[in-house]
Amino acid sequence: MTLNLIFVTVTIKKRRKTLEEYIYEENISKIYEEIKLKHCELLVRSNY
């Protein structure tokens, strides 16, 4: 996408991710899900 604004051109390109970045994001997602599950378990236990 290219925008022309008063003698200034701004070009935006989609950045490609590396394999390492995909693996890192997947690991973060897994950790986040584990934390959410633990939190839910603690909430359920505290209600009884």
Buried (B, 14 or more C-beta within 10 A) or exposed (E): EEEEEEEEEEEEEEEEEEEEEEEEEEEEEEEEEEEEEEEEEEEEEEEE
